[in-house]
Amino acid sequence: MGNSHSTRALSREEENRVKLRFEKVTGKDQPNLTPRKFNDLLGNPAYVKGLFNYIDKDGDGSVSCKELCEGIESFRASNTPSSKLRVLYNYYDSDHDGMISQSEVADAMRVASGEDLSNSQLEKLVHSIMETFDVDKDGFLNFKEFCCLMRNAGLQYNL
């Protein structure tokens, strides 16, 4: 964090702004953000739950200021199509187990559709995605399978 030698790292000034905003939302006596406070920090975007899980690297159900800065740096570091796909993959892998489960695909589709899909439509969509892109039929999408899904969705990249 705050390493001025890297163009991907936050500058001291940026880190201080994050810290000030963080303390404004949490209060100076709170070291971590709860999901509710995280939502307040970001202004209620539809993808808050997935983003919270992505940034909460230790999975303790809260986000420290350090995790928030590292999350911002991670987004900045994704300057190639492949690294952007990796960030997106890690975002959808909300339990951080290295695989995207059917329920994580459903969560992603729920966010992408703006919750306009009925449960039945969502179930059919997830089934279709898994049937088509889960090549090894293990019930999960690995990174390579996820890349195929994204390429099919129109995201072009070179691995």
C-alpha positions, -999 to +999 in steps of 0.1 A: +000+000+000+011+035-008+042+024-026+051+055-047+074+034-069+045+014-085+020+030-109-005+005-097-002+013-060-021+041-044-002+073-038+001+085-002-025+112-011-049+086-025-044+063+005-051+093+028-083+101+009-095+064+012-086+065+049-106+097+055-136+084+036-133+051+054-132+068+089-161+090+079-182+060+073-169+037+101-160+063+127-124+065+140-129+038+166-140+011+141-112-007+123-134-025+098-165-020+075-196-041+080-215-050+048-240-023+057-213+003+061-195-009+030-228-003+011-229+033+026-193+039+015-201+030-021-235+047-023-257+015-028-246+001-062-263-031-073-231-050-071-221-042-035-224-077-021-201-092-047-176-064-044-176-066-006-169-103-008-141-097-034-124-071-012-129-091+021-100-113+013-098-129+047-135-138+047-142-125+082-173-106+071-157-071+074-134-050+053-104-033+069-089-001+054-059-021+043-082-046+024-100-017+008-068-001-004-055-035-017-088-040-035-085-006-052-049-015-062-061-048-076-085-031-099-058-007-110-034-035-117-058-051-142-045-034-174-045-064-198-076-082-209-065-114-192-059-096-159-092-079-161-108-113-166-089-126-136-103-097-115-138-104-127-134-141-120-122-134-085-151-110-081-177-137-090-158-163-068-174-147-037-163-176-014-127-174-026-124-211-032-109-207-067-140-219-086-173-203-096-202-224-083-237-225-097-250-202-069-222-177-077-232-178-114-268-172-102-257-142-081-238-128-111-268-132-134-290-116-108-267-085-107-264-084-145-301-086-151-309-060-125-331-087-108-355-086-137-354-124-140-379-147-123-365-175-102-375-199-129-358-179-156-327-175-135-326-213-128-329-220-166-302-195-174-278-209-149-285-244-160-278-234-196-246-216-187-233-246-167-244-271-194-225-252-221-194-239-203-187-264-175-167-285-199-153-309-172-188-313-157-176-308-121-204-283-113-181-253-112-165-229-137-127-228-135-109-198-150-105-213-184-142-222-186-151-187-173-129-171-201-148-191-227-181-179-212-169-143-214-156-147-249-190-160-259-206-130-242-185-107-265-155-100-243-124-104-265-090-113-250-058-132-256-046-157-230 
